[in-house]
Amino acid sequence: MRKFAICELSTLNASFEDDLAAYSAAGAEGISIFEGKLVAGREAEQLEAFRASGLEASAAVLAANDFEDSLWKLPAEELARLGRARFTQLELSSSSTEGRAA
């Protein structure tokens, strides 16, 4: 069975948290997370909101400034590997801030 996911680039003016609520309410099962909507220093809070939403991450879209011209020439498999690595890095970064006093 196919799952329905929405990419955050389709709702660019909404916040990450607004996207979580709207996509869940629309019946989506997944979200393509756009790194440009994640806020530095709020990683743990945003990760918790993501987990509470019940949505699955279907993709991680890097912010435009992370791309180099040469990146676009890589094979799809390598781009997928880089995307997974970046998402893991974001998860680890937010995990290391969990439990810290604000």
PARO-670716 format. One record per residue: residue in one letter; x, y, z of N, C-alpha, C, O, CB in turn. Coordinates in pm, whole numbers, plus 50000, padded with zeros to 5 digits. Glycine has a CB too. Layout:
REM residues N
AXYZXYZXYZXYZXYZ ...
This chain:
REM residues 102
M500844988250000500005000050000500895012550000501865013350076499045000050123 R500575021949916501325034549910500905043650025499755043550070501105041549775 K501865051550069501585061250174501595075250113502305077850016502625060150290 F500805084050171500685097750124501565106850209501435107250332499205102550128 A502475114050144503365123350213503335136850143503035137650023504825117850219 I503625147250218503655160850163505035166750188505625164950294502535169750227 C505535173850088506835180550099506645194650154505755201950109507545180949963 E507475198450250507365211850310507615223150212507225234550238508335213050425 L508255220250101508455230850001507125235149940507045245949881509405225949891 S506075226949953504765230549899504025240449988503035246449945503915218049879 T504485242150110503875251650205504995260350264505165261150386503075244250319 L505745266550176506975273350215506795284150321507685286250403507595279450094 N505655291050321505465302050416504995297450554504945305550647504475311750362 A504665284750569504225279450698505435274850779506475271550723503215267750679 S505285274650910506365269850997506375254650998505425248150953506205275351140 F507455248951048507575234451062506415228851144505805218951106508915230751126 E506135235251256505075230651344503705231851277502855223051292505085238651474 D503475242751204502225244251130502075233151026500985227751006502155258051062 D503185229850959503155219050860502785205850925501975198350871504495217850789 L503375202851040503075190351109501575189351137500955178951110503865189451241 A500995199951189499565199951223498705198851098497745191151094499205212551302 A499035206750996498215206850874498305193650799497285188550752498665218250783 Y499485188050789499645175550714498955164050787498325155550723501145172250695 S499055163850920498355153450997496845154850979496155144950958498725154451147 A496345167150988494915169650974494425165950834493265162050817494605184351003 A495285167250734494905164050596494955149050568494575144550460495825171350499 G495415141350666495465126950649496765121750591496865110050554494345122650562 A497775130350582499065125850533499695116250633499435116950754500005137850506 E500515107350581501215097850667502695101250678503405095850763501055083750614 G503155110250590504565113750589504795128250556503905135350509505305105050492 I506035132550580506445146350554507875146150501508745139350555506325155250683 S508095153750395509465156150347509955168450420509485179550393509535157950189 I510875166750512511315177550599512305186550527513335181850477511935172050727 F511995199550521512875209450460513735215650569513215222050661512045220350384 E515035213750557515975218450659515845233550685516095238150796517395215150617 G515455241050584515305255550598514235259650697514225271150742514985261450466 K513335250450734512285253650832512675249850974511955253151069511005246750794 L513795242950990514245239151124515005250751186515795257451118515125226351119 V514765253151313515325264751381516465260551473516285252051561514225272151462 A517635266351452518795263451537518465266651682517895277151713520045271551490 G518825257451771518555259251912517225253351956516945252452076518605273751947 R516385249451860515075243651892514975229251844513875223951827513955252051830 E516125222851821516145209451763515355199451846514545191951791517565204651749 A515565199151975514885189452061513375191852060512595182352051515415190252205 E512965204252070511545207752068510895203851935509805198251933511365222852092 Q511585206751825511025203551695511025188451669510105183251606511815210651586 L512035181451717512045166951704510905160851783510245151651735513405161051751 E510645165751902509535160851982508205163551912507325154951912509555167352123 A508045175451854506815178651780506635169151662505535164651634506835193351731 F507735166151592507695156751480507255143051529506365136851470509075155851411 R507865138151634507515124951687506055124451732505365114551709508435121251805 A505575135151795504195135651844503185136451729502025132751747504015147451937 S503605141251614502685142951501502215129651443501155129051381503355151151393 G502995119151462502655106351404503065104951258502865094451198501195104051416 L503625115451201504085115051062505415107751052506205107751147504205129151005 E505665101650938506965095650910507745105150820507155112250739506805081750843 A509045105350835509885113250746510045105650615510555094550612511285116250811 S509595111750507509695105250376510935109750301511405102950210508445107950293 A511465121350338512685126650276513205138150360512475143950441512425131250129 A514475141250340515075153050402515585161950289516425157750210516235149150502 V515065174150283515445183550178516415193650239516055201050330514195190650116 L517635193750189518655202750241518365217150202517785219750097520025198750192 A518755226450286518635240650254519525243750134520575237550116519025249550376 A519105253150052519795256049926521275259349945522085255849859519115267449856 N521645265950053523045269650071523945257850099525165259250100523165279650182 D523365245950121524165233950143524595227350012525425218350012523385224050227 F524025231849903524315225749775525455232749704525605244949712523085225849688 E526255225049638527285230349549526885226349408526155216549390528715224949586 D527335233749309526995230449172527315215949137526555209549065527725239749077 S528425210849187528845197249154527915186749214527845175649162530245194949202 L527195190149321526315180649387525215175949293524805164449298525705186949512 W524745184849207523655181549116524075171149013523215165248947523155193949047 K525365168848996525855159448896526045145248951526395136148876527165164448840 L525815143449080525995130349142524865120749103523745125149076526055131749296 P525165107649100524105097749075523055098049186523355102049298524715083549063 A521845093849154520735094149250521065086449377520685090649487519485088249186 E521755075149364522095067149482522985074949579522825074049700522785054149440 E523925082449523524825090249607524075101849673524315104949789526015095649524 L523175108249599522365118949658521495113549771521345120049875521475125549550 A520925101649751520115095449857520975092449979520535094850092519455082449805 R522175087349958523075084450071523415097250146523405097450269524375077650021 L523705108050074524015120850138522805126150214522955131550324524465131150032 G521625124650158520405129050226520175121450355519845127450458519205127450135 R520345108250351520185100150472521215103950577520905104650696520295085150439 A522445106350533523515110150627523195123450693523415125150813524875110850554 R522685132950615522355146150670521195145150769521205151650873521995156150556 F520185136950736519055135250826519525128950956519095133051064517965126650760 T520395119050947520955112651067521715122951149521615123051272521875100851028 Q522475131551082523225142051151522265151451225522535155251339524095149951052 L521155155051162520175163651226519545156751347519345162951451519075167751126 E519235143751333518675136251445519665135451561519285137451677518285122051400 L520935132651530521955131851635522145145251703522305146051825523285126851578 S522125155851624522275169351678521145172451775521375178051882522315179751564 S519925168951737518795171951824518795162751946518385166952054517475170551747 S519255150351930519315141252043520305146152149520085144452269519705127151996 S521385152252103522395157052198521925169152276522505172552379523675160352125 T520845175952227520335187652299519155183952387518705192052468519935198552201 E518625171652372517505167652457517935166952603519035162452634516925154052412 G517075171452688517365170852830518165182752883518365183953004518105158352858 R518605191352795519325203352842518345213652890517235214752838520215209252730 A518745221252988517895232153037517925243452936518965246652879518365237153177 A516755249452916516665260452818517195273252875517195283552807515225262352773 
